[in-house]
Amino acid sequence: MVSVAAVCYNSADMDATAFAKQTAVVVAEAILLYMLSRLIFVWVLQSVASRNPRARGGRLVQLLRLPGNLIHELSHAAGYLLFGYTVRRMVPCIFDPRGRGSCQPGRPWSPIALPWLATGLAAIAPLLVGTLALRGAANMLAIDLHFATLAHAGFADLLVNNIWANLQALDFNAWQTYLFLYLAFSIGSELAPSSTDVRRSIPALLSVGIGLIAAFIVLQRLPADTPICQFFTTHMDSALGWLQALLNFGILTVALAAAITAIPALLIRAVRR
């Protein structure tokens, strides 16, 4: 793992490079996880959707989506609450006439709540909260997945060799395996923010990114023994490392679900033409 522990020392170029590389890996993993989630939702899940616009996708789609959609909407709600707003209304897909699910913020509970920040960060919350839920499900069901990190393995190894190795390692005689794969498919298909969520998140993400860059530049000019600099060097490495490990797990889990369901979806689409 690339370390940023020397961020406050004088070798500014090296420190900036290390920090940028580690941050870039986290961003790349988040984008890859987003793409895999959209792949499952658009290609696999929609292959079994009803063609009747009044059927809200059909009962099978609603059943497949329900765990993931509940976590998706709860993630939005948690984001609003965390950033200063109450939740006025939350509806999972099964009770939504449009079959989508929704979460609407209420009045601010904090005097310093910023609506654009809360809306933007709540919009992308499912990517993180959903992955945490998948990790928790794996722990509860005793599913042991092994993976190499994107920083060390690269995209090809992460998505091919790791998937094949874990498919061979899964115990298909155990019910826990099938329950986990169902949750991986359901939650994985709902990890990605919608197109509306992505648009809402842009101002917040840009602001957070600019703020981090500005803080990094200021901290590089401070002596290494200042409390704020020590706090940054102690916790930034841990935070980025934790995000890398979590996103890697999400990538592997959702990729497993995609690998198992892609061929059946292809056959279903071919038959329905």
Secondary structure, DSSP 8 states (H G I E B T S, - for coil): ----TTTTSS-HHHHHHHHHHHHHHHHHHHHHHHHHHHHIIIIIGGGG--S-GGGTT-HHHHHHHHHHHHHHHHHHHHHHHHTTEEEEEEE-GGG-TTSS-EEEEEEESSTT--HHHHHHHHHHHHHHHHHHHHHHHHHHTT-------HHHHHHHIIIIIHHHHHHHHS-TTSHHHHHHHHHHHHHHHT-S--HHHHHHHHHHHHHHHHHHHHHHHHHHTS-TTSHHHHHHHHHHHHHHHHHHHHHHHHHHHHHHHHHHHHHHHHHHHHHH-
